[in-house]
Amino acid sequence: LFVYGFAEFIDAATAAIEAAGGDTSTAKIENFG
């Protein structure tokens, strides 16, 4: 899973992944801001 975006998007995407039962520790998360 790859998540790229600004801080607000990262926060929202992380919350959505966790709400769906996903594991953010294995996600590649990169913040542009």
N, C-alpha and C positions, 0 to 999 in steps of 0.2 A: 504494500500500500504506500503510495506516495502522496504527500500533501505539500503543496507549494503555495505561498501567498503571504499577504501582510498579516500583522499580528492579530487583528480582529478576525480575519478569516481563519487563522490557525486555531484561535480559541474556539470559534464556532464549530470548526471541523472536528477538533479533538472531542468536544462535548458530544457531537453527533455520533462519532465512532464509538465512544464509550456507552452512549444511550442505546446503540444498536447491539451492544455486547461485544464490540471489537476490542482488540488489544493495541493500544497506542504505543506500547513499548517496542513493538516490532515494526512500526511504521517509520518511513523515512519522512521526516518533517523538516522543511526548510522555510525560514522566515525571510522575506525580502526587506522588511523594515527595521 
